[in-house]
Amino acid sequence: MSGFIERNQWESFLEEFSQRNHSRATRLEVVGEIGAQEEERYLPLIGLSLDPKGTEAGSVEIILGGETARDPRHVEHLVENVQRVAPLIGPDGLEEGVAFEDAEGAKTILLFEKLSQIPEKTADIRHADSKGAQR
């Protein structure tokens, strides 16, 4: 990871990052001693927050999932004792996610997923009924 955010800017960076990328589909991975583990996929980003004081000081909370009672999917992931924060920028200059490294060297990576979409231009295909007539 390169291009780290200075520690005194973590809180404002995470708040602005959350606002810019709210509701984007995500993939959360943790890379540690046992290798890479995917924690979730496709849940929307609700927000990231830094706990600057108290028993969880230096921890970042990642909140993903549905925002209403109709969508009960929800994940809260705590990255404790964060040492480094790095925005992940793609070759096109757009944000692709953010990565955190803890005191033990484990990395938590939040990536944005690209969801499949119906293309703007589609073929004009008309379906025939069982007798061969066009609809």
DSSP file (Angstrom, degrees, kcal/mol; ACC not computed):
  #  RESIDUE AA STRUCTURE BP1 BP2  ACC     N-H-->O    O-->H-N    N-H-->O    O-->H-N    TCO  KAPPA ALPHA  PHI   PSI    X-CA   Y-CA   Z-CA
    1    1 A M              0   0    0      0, 0.0     2,-0.3     0, 0.0     3,-0.1   0.000 360.0 360.0 360.0 134.7    0.0    0.0    0.0
    2    2 A S        +     0   0    0     85,-0.2     0, 0.0     1,-0.2     0, 0.0  -0.870 360.0  55.4-132.9 170.3    1.3    3.5   -0.8
    3    3 A G  S    S-     0   0    0     -2,-0.3    -1,-0.2     1,-0.1     2,-0.0   0.938  73.4-167.1  73.2  47.2   -0.1    7.0   -0.6
    4    4 A F        -     0   0    0     82,-0.2     2,-0.4    -3,-0.1    82,-0.2  -0.330  19.3-119.7 -71.8 149.7   -1.0    6.7    3.1
    5    5 A I        -     0   0    0     80,-2.9    80,-0.5     1,-0.1     5,-0.1  -0.718  34.2-107.9 -85.7 136.4   -3.2    9.3    4.8
    6    6 A E    >   -     0   0    0     -2,-0.4     3,-2.3     1,-0.1     4,-0.4  -0.396  26.9-119.7 -64.6 141.9   -1.6   11.2    7.7
    7    7 A R  G >  S+     0   0    0      1,-0.3     3,-1.3     2,-0.2     4,-0.4   0.840 112.2  57.8 -53.7 -39.3   -2.9   10.1   11.1
    8    8 A N  G 3  S+     0   0    0      1,-0.3    -1,-0.3     2,-0.1     4,-0.2   0.574 108.5  48.5 -72.1  -5.7   -4.2   13.6   11.9
    9    9 A Q  G <> S+     0   0    0     -3,-2.3     4,-2.7     2,-0.1    -1,-0.3   0.393  82.0  97.0-109.4  -0.5   -6.4   13.4    8.8
   10   10 A W  H <> S+     0   0    0     -3,-1.3     4,-3.0    -4,-0.4     5,-0.3   0.929  82.2  50.1 -55.8 -50.5   -7.9   10.0    9.3
   11   11 A E  H  > S+     0   0    0     -4,-0.4     4,-1.9     1,-0.2    -1,-0.2   0.928 115.9  40.3 -59.9 -48.9  -11.2   11.2   10.8
   12   12 A S  H  > S+     0   0    0     -4,-0.2     4,-2.5     2,-0.2     5,-0.2   0.886 115.1  53.1 -69.1 -37.5  -12.0   13.8    8.1
   13   13 A F  H  X S+     0   0    0     -4,-2.7     4,-3.0     1,-0.2     5,-0.2   0.945 110.5  46.7 -60.5 -47.8  -10.8   11.4    5.3
   14   14 A L  H  X S+     0   0    0     -4,-3.0     4,-2.2    -5,-0.2    34,-0.4   0.879 112.7  49.8 -64.2 -38.2  -13.1    8.6    6.5
   15   15 A E  H  X S+     0   0    0     -4,-1.9     4,-2.0    -5,-0.3    -1,-0.2   0.942 115.3  42.3 -65.1 -47.5  -16.0   10.9    6.8
   16   16 A E  H  X S+     0   0    0     -4,-2.5     4,-2.6     2,-0.2    -2,-0.2   0.897 113.5  52.7 -66.9 -40.4  -15.6   12.4    3.3
   17   17 A F  H  X S+     0   0    0     -4,-3.0     4,-1.9    -5,-0.2    -1,-0.2   0.914 109.4  50.3 -59.1 -44.4  -14.8    9.0    1.8
   18   18 A S  H  X S+     0   0    0     -4,-2.2     4,-0.6    -5,-0.2    -1,-0.2   0.902 111.4  47.7 -62.3 -43.0  -18.1    7.7    3.4
   19   19 A Q  H >< S+     0   0    0     -4,-2.0     3,-0.7     1,-0.2    -2,-0.2   0.926 113.2  47.5 -65.5 -44.8  -20.1   10.5    2.0
   20   20 A R  H 3< S+     0   0    0     -4,-2.6    -1,-0.2     1,-0.2    -2,-0.2   0.837 123.2  32.9 -64.4 -33.2  -18.6   10.2   -1.5
   21   21 A N  H >< S+     0   0    0     -4,-1.9     3,-2.0    -5,-0.2    24,-0.4   0.201  80.2 148.0-114.4  14.9  -19.1    6.5   -1.7
   22   22 A H  T << S+     0   0    0     -3,-0.7    24,-0.2    -4,-0.6     3,-0.1  -0.256  73.7   9.4 -54.7 133.6  -22.3    6.0    0.3
   23   23 A S  T 3  S+     0   0    0     22,-3.2    -1,-0.3     1,-0.3     2,-0.2   0.412  88.7 141.7  76.3   2.1  -24.4    3.0   -0.9
   24   24 A R    <   -     0   0    0     -3,-2.0    21,-1.9    21,-0.2    -1,-0.3  -0.510  60.6-105.1 -71.7 143.7  -21.7    1.7   -3.3
   25   25 A A  E     -A   44   0A   0     88,-0.3    88,-2.0    19,-0.2     2,-0.3  -0.428  48.2-166.5 -67.8 142.3  -21.6   -2.1   -3.5
   26   26 A T  E     - B   0 112A   0     17,-1.4    16,-3.6    86,-0.3    17,-0.4  -0.766  27.6-151.2-128.9 168.3  -18.5   -3.5   -1.6
   27   27 A R  E     -AB  41 111A   0     84,-2.2    84,-3.0    14,-0.3     2,-0.5  -0.968  18.7-156.5-137.1 129.7  -16.3   -6.5   -1.0
   28   28 A L  E     +AB  40 110A   0     12,-1.7    11,-3.3    -2,-0.3    12,-1.2  -0.933  14.9 177.5-112.8 123.7  -14.5   -6.7    2.4
   29   29 A E  E     -AB  38 109A   0     80,-2.7    80,-3.2    -2,-0.5     2,-0.5  -0.948  16.7-157.4-125.7 145.3  -11.4   -8.8    2.7
   30   30 A V  E     -AB  37 108A   0      7,-2.5     7,-2.5    -2,-0.4     2,-0.6  -0.991   7.6-165.6-121.5 125.5   -9.0   -9.4    5.6
   31   31 A V  E     +AB  36 107A   0     76,-3.5    76,-2.9    -2,-0.5     5,-0.2  -0.947  32.9 125.3-114.2 115.8   -5.5  -10.5    4.8
   32   32 A G  E >  S-A   35   0A   0      3,-1.8     3,-1.8    -2,-0.6    73,-0.0  -0.530  72.7 -42.5-143.6-151.8   -3.6  -11.9    7.8
   33   33 A E  T 3  S+     0   0    0      1,-0.3     3,-0.1    -2,-0.2    -2,-0.0   0.804 132.6  47.1 -59.0 -33.6   -1.6  -14.9    9.0
   34   34 A I  T 3  S-     0   0    0      1,-0.4    -1,-0.3     3,-0.0     2,-0.2   0.283 117.6-109.7 -95.5  12.4   -4.1  -17.4    7.5
   35   35 A G  E <   -A   32   0A   0     -3,-1.8    -3,-1.8     2,-0.1     2,-0.4  -0.537  62.6 -17.8  97.0-164.0   -4.2  -15.7    4.1
   36   36 A A  E     -A   31   0A   0     -5,-0.2     2,-0.4    -2,-0.2    -5,-0.2  -0.657  56.5-173.3 -86.4 132.4   -7.0  -13.7    2.5
   37   37 A Q  E     -A   30   0A   0     -7,-2.5    -7,-2.5    -2,-0.4     2,-0.6  -0.990  19.2-139.3-126.3 123.4  -10.5  -14.2    3.8
   38   38 A E  E     -A   29   0A   0     -2,-0.4    -9,-0.3    -9,-0.2     3,-0.1  -0.727  17.9-176.1 -82.0 123.3  -13.5  -12.6    2.1
   39   39 A E  E     -     0   0A   0    -11,-3.3     2,-0.3    -2,-0.6   -10,-0.2   0.821  62.5 -19.3 -89.3 -35.6  -15.9  -11.3    4.8
   40   40 A E  E     -A   28   0A   0    -12,-1.2   -12,-1.7     3,-0.0     2,-0.3  -0.978  54.6-147.8-164.0 167.2  -18.7  -10.1    2.6
   41   41 A R  E    S+A   27   0A   0     -2,-0.3   -14,-0.3   -14,-0.2   -16,-0.0  -0.981  70.5   4.8-150.1 135.7  -19.6   -9.2   -0.9
   42   42 A Y  E    S+     0   0A   0    -16,-3.6   -15,-0.2    -2,-0.3    23,-0.0   0.369  77.5 137.0  78.2   1.0  -22.1   -6.7   -2.5
   43   43 A L  E     -     0   0A   0    -17,-0.4   -17,-1.4   -18,-0.1    -1,-0.3  -0.566  58.7-111.3 -73.9 142.1  -23.4   -5.0    0.6
   44   44 A P  E     -A   25   0A   0      0, 0.0    21,-2.7     0, 0.0     2,-0.4  -0.424  29.9-107.1 -73.6 148.3  -23.7   -1.3    0.2
   45   45 A L  E     +E   64   0B   0    -21,-1.9   -22,-3.2   -24,-0.4    19,-0.2  -0.604  36.6 173.4 -73.6 125.5  -21.3    1.0    2.2
   46   46 A I  E     -     0   0B   0     17,-2.5     2,-0.3    -2,-0.4    18,-0.2   0.809  58.3 -58.2 -95.2 -46.9  -23.1    2.8    5.0
   47   47 A G  E     -E   63   0B   0     16,-2.0    16,-2.9   -26,-0.1     2,-0.4  -0.947  32.0-124.9 174.9 165.8  -20.0    4.4    6.5
   48   48 A L  E     -E   62   0B   0    -34,-0.4     2,-0.4    -2,-0.3    14,-0.2  -0.975  29.2-178.3-124.3 139.4  -16.5    4.3    8.0
   49   49 A S  E     -E   61   0B   0     12,-2.0    12,-2.9    -2,-0.4     2,-0.4  -0.999  19.7-139.3-144.1 147.1  -15.7    5.9   11.3
   50   50 A L  E     -E   60   0B   0     -2,-0.4    10,-0.2    10,-0.2     7,-0.1  -0.846  10.4-145.5-101.7 135.4  -12.6    6.4   13.5
   51   51 A D  E     +E   59   0B   0      8,-2.7     7,-2.5    -2,-0.4     8,-0.8  -0.872  20.7 179.0 -97.5 102.5  -12.8    6.0   17.3
   52   52 A P        +     0   0    0      0, 0.0     2,-0.3     0, 0.0    -1,-0.1   0.680  60.4  26.7 -81.2 -16.1  -10.2    8.6   18.4
   53   53 A K  S    S+     0   0    0      4,-0.1     3,-0.5     3,-0.1     2,-0.1  -0.848  91.5  34.8-138.6 170.9  -10.6    8.1   22.2
   54   54 A G  S >  S-     0   0    0     -2,-0.3     3,-1.5     1,-0.2    -3,-0.0  -0.314 106.8 -31.7  83.9-163.1  -11.6    5.6   24.8
   55   55 A T  T 3  S+     0   0    0      1,-0.3    -1,-0.2    -2,-0.1    -4,-0.0   0.740 140.1  45.9 -68.4 -23.4  -11.1    1.8   24.9
   56   56 A E  T >  S+     0   0    0     -3,-0.5     3,-1.9     3,-0.1    -5,-0.3   0.119  80.2 153.2-104.0  20.2  -11.3    1.5   21.1
   57   57 A A  T <   +     0   0    0     -3,-1.5    24,-0.3     1,-0.3     3,-0.1  -0.213  67.9  21.7 -54.2 134.6   -9.0    4.4   20.3
   58   58 A G  T 3  S+     0   0    0     -7,-2.5    24,-2.5     1,-0.3     2,-0.3   0.534  97.3 125.3  84.1   6.6   -7.3    4.0   17.0
   59   59 A S  E <   -E   51   0B   0     -3,-1.9    -8,-2.7    -8,-0.8     2,-0.5  -0.727  49.1-148.2 -99.1 149.5   -9.9    1.6   15.7
   60   60 A V  E     -EF  50  79B   0     19,-2.4    19,-3.1    -2,-0.3     2,-0.5  -0.967   6.8-151.3-116.7 130.9  -11.9    2.0   12.5
   61   61 A E  E     -EF  49  78B   0    -12,-2.9   -12,-2.0    -2,-0.5     2,-0.5  -0.887   4.9-159.9-102.7 129.5  -15.5    0.7   12.2
   62   62 A I  E     -EF  48  77B   0     15,-3.0    15,-2.7    -2,-0.5     2,-0.5  -0.942   8.2-166.7-107.8 122.5  -16.7   -0.4    8.8
   63   63 A I  E     +EF  47  76B   0    -16,-2.9   -17,-2.5    -2,-0.5   -16,-2.0  -0.954  13.8 166.6-117.6 123.1  -20.5   -0.5    8.5
   64   64 A L  E     +EF  45  75B   0     11,-2.9    11,-2.8    -2,-0.5     2,-0.2  -0.925  25.1  55.3-130.5 152.6  -22.1   -2.2    5.5
   65   65 A G  E    S- F   0  74B   0    -21,-2.7     9,-0.3    -2,-0.3   -42,-0.1  -0.747  79.3 -12.3 131.0-170.6  -25.6   -3.3    4.6
   66   66 A G        -     0   0    0      7,-2.9   -20,-0.0    -2,-0.2   -23,-0.0  -0.336  42.0-153.8 -68.5 148.5  -29.2   -2.4    4.2
   67   67 A E  S    S+     0   0    0     -2,-0.1     2,-0.3     7,-0.0    -1,-0.1   0.432  70.8  57.0-104.3  -0.9  -30.3    0.9    5.6
   68   68 A T  S >  S-     0   0    0      3,-0.3     3,-1.3     1,-0.1    -2,-0.1  -0.828  86.9-110.8-127.8 166.4  -34.0    0.0    6.3
   69   69 A A  T 3  S+     0   0    0     -2,-0.3    -1,-0.1     1,-0.3    -3,-0.0   0.749 116.7  63.6 -65.7 -23.2  -35.9   -2.5    8.2
   70   70 A R  T 3  S+     0   0    0      1,-0.2    -1,-0.3     2,-0.1    -4,-0.0   0.682 103.6  50.0 -74.3 -17.0  -37.0   -4.1    4.9
   71   71 A D    <   +     0   0    0     -3,-1.3    -3,-0.3     1,-0.1    -1,-0.2  -0.823  66.6 176.7-123.4  90.3  -33.3   -4.9    4.2
   72   72 A P        +     0   0    0      0, 0.0     2,-0.1     0, 0.0    -1,-0.1   0.499  38.7 120.5 -77.2  -3.7  -31.9   -6.7    7.3
   73   73 A R        +     0   0    0     -8,-0.0    -7,-2.9     2,-0.0     2,-0.3  -0.416  37.2 156.9 -63.2 131.7  -28.5   -7.4    5.8
   74   74 A H  E     -F   65   0B   0     -9,-0.3     2,-0.4    -2,-0.1    -9,-0.2  -0.943  22.9-177.3-161.2 133.2  -25.9   -5.7    8.0
   75   75 A V  E     -F   64   0B   0    -11,-2.8   -11,-2.9    -2,-0.3     2,-0.5  -0.998   3.6-172.3-134.3 131.4  -22.2   -6.1    8.8
   76   76 A E  E     -F   63   0B   0     -2,-0.4     2,-0.5   -13,-0.2   -13,-0.2  -0.990  11.1-175.0-119.9 121.4  -20.1   -4.2   11.3
   77   77 A H  E     -F   62   0B   0    -15,-2.7   -15,-3.0    -2,-0.5     2,-0.5  -0.971  10.1-154.5-121.5 126.4  -16.4   -4.9   11.1
   78   78 A L  E     -F   61   0B   0     -2,-0.5     2,-0.7   -17,-0.2   -17,-0.2  -0.880   2.3-161.6-104.0 124.3  -14.0   -3.4   13.6
   79   79 A V  E     -F   60   0B   0    -19,-3.1   -19,-2.4    -2,-0.5     3,-0.4  -0.917  22.6-152.2-102.1 109.6  -10.3   -2.9   12.6
   80   80 A E        +     0   0    0     -2,-0.7    23,-0.3   -21,-0.2   -21,-0.2  -0.531  63.1   5.8 -88.4 150.1   -8.5   -2.5   15.8
   81   81 A N  S    S-     0   0    0    -24,-0.3    22,-1.0    -2,-0.2    -1,-0.2   0.891  80.2-159.3  51.9  52.0   -5.2   -0.6   16.4
   82   82 A V  E     +C  102   0A   0    -24,-2.5    20,-0.3    -3,-0.4    -1,-0.2  -0.382  21.0 175.5 -64.2 134.4   -5.0    0.8   12.9
   83   83 A Q  E     +     0   0A   0     18,-3.5     2,-0.3     1,-0.3    19,-0.2   0.684  64.5  22.7-109.0 -31.8   -1.5    2.0   12.0
   84   84 A R  E     -C  101   0A   0     17,-1.6    17,-2.2   -78,-0.0     2,-0.4  -0.998  54.8-165.0-144.0 144.8   -2.0    3.0    8.3
   85   85 A V  E     -C  100   0A   0    -80,-0.5   -80,-2.9    -2,-0.3    15,-0.2  -0.998  13.6-180.0-128.0 128.9   -4.8    4.1    6.1
   86   86 A A  E     -C   99   0A   0     13,-2.6    13,-2.8    -2,-0.4     2,-0.2  -0.981  22.6-137.9-134.4 123.9   -4.5    4.1    2.3
   87   87 A P  E     -C   98   0A   0      0, 0.0     2,-0.6     0, 0.0    11,-0.3  -0.545  22.5-134.6 -70.8 144.8   -7.0    5.1   -0.4
   88   88 A L  E     -C   97   0A   0      9,-2.8     8,-3.7    -2,-0.2     9,-1.1  -0.916  24.3-171.9-105.8 115.8   -7.1    2.7   -3.3
   89   89 A I  E     -C   95   0A   0     -2,-0.6     6,-0.2     6,-0.2     5,-0.0  -0.916  13.3-137.7-113.6 130.6   -7.1    4.6   -6.6
   90   90 A G    >   -     0   0    0      4,-2.9     3,-2.2    -2,-0.5     7,-0.0  -0.222  33.6 -96.1 -79.4 172.5   -7.6    2.8  -10.0
   91   91 A P  T 3  S+     0   0    0      0, 0.0    -1,-0.1     0, 0.0    -2,-0.0   0.728 125.3  58.4 -61.8 -21.9   -5.7    3.5  -13.2
   92   92 A D  T 3  S-     0   0    0      2,-0.1     3,-0.1     1,-0.0    -2,-0.0   0.417 119.7-109.8 -87.7   1.8   -8.6    5.8  -14.3
   93   93 A G  S <  S+     0   0    0     -3,-2.2     2,-0.2     1,-0.3     3,-0.0   0.453  77.4 128.4  86.0   1.3   -8.1    8.0  -11.1
   94   94 A L        -     0   0    0      1,-0.1    -4,-2.9    -5,-0.0    -1,-0.3  -0.611  68.5 -98.4 -91.1 151.5  -11.3    6.8   -9.5
   95   95 A E  E     +C   89   0A   0     -2,-0.2    -6,-0.2    -6,-0.2     3,-0.1  -0.495  36.4 177.0 -67.9 129.0  -11.6    5.5   -6.0
   96   96 A E  E     -     0   0A   0     -8,-3.7    16,-2.4     1,-0.3     2,-0.3   0.454  58.5 -68.6-108.4  -6.2  -11.6    1.7   -5.9
   97   97 A G  E     -CD  88 111A   0     -9,-1.1    -9,-2.8    14,-0.3    -1,-0.3  -0.983  48.9 -88.7 152.9-161.9  -11.7    1.3   -2.1
   98   98 A V  E     -CD  87 110A   0     12,-2.2    12,-2.9    -2,-0.3     2,-0.4  -0.989  25.1-150.9-149.4 148.7   -9.6    1.8    1.0
   99   99 A A  E     -CD  86 109A   0    -13,-2.8   -13,-2.6    -2,-0.3     2,-0.4  -0.946   4.9-163.0-127.0 146.6   -7.2   -0.3    3.0
  100  100 A F  E     -CD  85 108A   0      8,-2.6     8,-2.5    -2,-0.4     2,-0.4  -0.969   3.0-159.7-126.3 141.1   -6.2   -0.5    6.6
  101  101 A E  E     -CD  84 107A   0    -17,-2.2   -18,-3.5    -2,-0.4   -17,-1.6  -0.987  12.4-152.7-121.6 131.7   -3.2   -2.0    8.3
  102  102 A D  E >   -C   82   0A   0      4,-2.4     3,-1.8    -2,-0.4   -20,-0.2  -0.332  36.7 -90.0 -95.4-179.1   -3.2   -2.9   12.0
  103  103 A A  T 3  S+     0   0    0    -22,-1.0   -22,-0.1   -23,-0.3   -21,-0.1   0.732 125.7  53.3 -64.2 -23.8   -0.3   -3.2   14.4
  104  104 A E  T 3  S-     0   0    0      2,-0.1    -1,-0.3   -23,-0.1     3,-0.1   0.408 120.1-106.3 -92.2   2.2    0.2   -6.9   13.6
  105  105 A G  S <  S+     0   0    0     -3,-1.8    -2,-0.1     1,-0.3     2,-0.1   0.423  71.6 143.6  89.4  -1.2    0.5   -6.2    9.9
  106  106 A A        -     0   0    0     -5,-0.1    -4,-2.4   -76,-0.0     2,-0.4  -0.465  39.2-144.6 -70.8 145.4   -2.9   -7.6    9.0
  107  107 A K  E     -BD  31 101A   0    -76,-2.9   -76,-3.5    -6,-0.2     2,-0.5  -0.930  11.8-162.2-116.7 135.8   -4.7   -5.8    6.2
  108  108 A T  E     -BD  30 100A   0     -8,-2.5    -8,-2.6    -2,-0.4     2,-0.5  -0.979  15.5-166.2-113.8 123.8   -8.4   -5.1    5.9
  109  109 A I  E     -BD  29  99A   0    -80,-3.2   -80,-2.7    -2,-0.5     2,-0.6  -0.949  11.7-166.3-120.9 122.8   -9.4   -4.1    2.4
  110  110 A L  E     -BD  28  98A   0    -12,-2.9   -12,-2.2    -2,-0.5     2,-0.3  -0.934  18.2-178.3-107.0 114.1  -12.7   -2.6    1.4
  111  111 A L  E     -BD  27  97A   0    -84,-3.0   -84,-2.2    -2,-0.6     2,-0.5  -0.815  25.8-122.0-112.7 151.6  -13.2   -2.7   -2.4
  112  112 A F  E     -B   26   0A   0    -16,-2.4     2,-0.3    -2,-0.3   -86,-0.3  -0.811  25.8-143.2 -93.8 132.7  -16.0   -1.4   -4.5
  113  113 A E        -     0   0    0    -88,-2.0     2,-0.6    -2,-0.5   -88,-0.3  -0.668   8.4-131.6 -92.4 146.1  -17.7   -3.9   -6.7
  114  114 A K        -     0   0    0     -2,-0.3     2,-0.3   -90,-0.1     3,-0.0  -0.887  24.5-145.6 -96.1 121.0  -19.0   -3.2  -10.2
  115  115 A L        -     0   0    0     -2,-0.6     2,-0.1     1,-0.1   -90,-0.0  -0.634  22.6-104.0 -87.3 144.5  -22.6   -4.4  -10.5
  116  116 A S        -     0   0    0     -2,-0.3     2,-0.3     1,-0.0    -1,-0.1  -0.388  43.0-170.4 -64.4 141.3  -23.8   -5.8  -13.8
  117  117 A Q        -     0   0    0     -2,-0.1     3,-0.0    -3,-0.0    -1,-0.0  -0.938  29.6-106.3-132.7 156.3  -26.0   -3.5  -15.7
  118  118 A I        -     0   0    0     -2,-0.3     4,-0.1     1,-0.1     0, 0.0  -0.706  48.1-114.1 -77.7 127.7  -28.3   -3.7  -18.7
  119  119 A P        -     0   0    0      0, 0.0    -1,-0.1     0, 0.0     0, 0.0  -0.257  14.5-122.9 -64.5 152.4  -26.5   -1.9  -21.5
  120  120 A E  S    S+     0   0    0      1,-0.1     2,-0.6    -3,-0.0    -2,-0.0   0.902 102.0  52.9 -60.8 -42.2  -28.1    1.3  -22.9
  121  121 A K  S    S+     0   0    0      0, 0.0     2,-0.3     0, 0.0    -1,-0.1  -0.864  73.2 168.9-100.6 119.7  -28.2   -0.1  -26.4
  122  122 A T        -     0   0    0     -2,-0.6     2,-0.1    -4,-0.1    -4,-0.0  -0.868  39.7 -91.7-125.0 160.2  -29.8   -3.5  -26.7
  123  123 A A        -     0   0    0     -2,-0.3     2,-1.4     1,-0.1    -1,-0.0  -0.404  33.3-122.8 -69.7 146.7  -31.0   -5.5  -29.6
  124  124 A D        +     0   0    0     -2,-0.1     2,-0.5     2,-0.0    -1,-0.1  -0.703  46.6 166.6 -90.8  85.3  -34.5   -5.1  -30.8
  125  125 A I        -     0   0    0     -2,-1.4     2,-0.5     2,-0.0    -2,-0.0  -0.893  20.3-159.9-106.5 125.8  -35.7   -8.7  -30.5
  126  126 A R        -     0   0    0     -2,-0.5     2,-0.3     8,-0.0    -2,-0.0  -0.882  16.4-129.5-106.2 136.7  -39.3   -9.4  -30.7
  127  127 A H        -     0   0    0     -2,-0.5     8,-1.6     7,-0.1     2,-0.3  -0.636  14.8-138.6 -87.5 138.6  -40.6  -12.7  -29.2
  128  128 A A  B     -G  134   0C   0     -2,-0.3     6,-0.2     6,-0.2     5,-0.0  -0.726  17.1-128.2 -92.5 144.6  -42.9  -14.9  -31.3
  129  129 A D    >   -     0   0    0      4,-2.6     3,-2.2    -2,-0.3    -1,-0.1  -0.197  43.9 -81.4 -79.5-177.4  -45.8  -16.6  -29.7
  130  130 A S  T 3  S+     0   0    0      1,-0.3    -1,-0.1     2,-0.1    -2,-0.0   0.686 131.0  53.2 -63.1 -18.5  -46.4  -20.4  -30.0
  131  131 A K  T 3  S-     0   0    0      2,-0.1    -1,-0.3     0, 0.0    -3,-0.0   0.335 120.5-104.5 -98.6   5.8  -48.0  -19.9  -33.4
  132  132 A G  S <  S+     0   0    0     -3,-2.2     2,-0.2     1,-0.3    -2,-0.1   0.454  73.7 141.3  89.2   0.3  -45.0  -17.9  -34.8
  133  133 A A        -     0   0    0      1,-0.1    -4,-2.6    -5,-0.0    -1,-0.3  -0.560  53.2-117.2 -78.6 140.0  -46.8  -14.6  -34.7
  134  134 A Q  B      G  128   0C   0     -6,-0.2    -6,-0.2    -2,-0.2    -1,-0.1  -0.501 360.0 360.0 -74.9 143.0  -44.6  -11.6  -33.7
  135  135 A R              0   0    0     -8,-1.6    -1,-0.1    -2,-0.2    -7,-0.1   0.355 360.0 360.0-110.0 360.0  -45.5   -9.7  -30.5
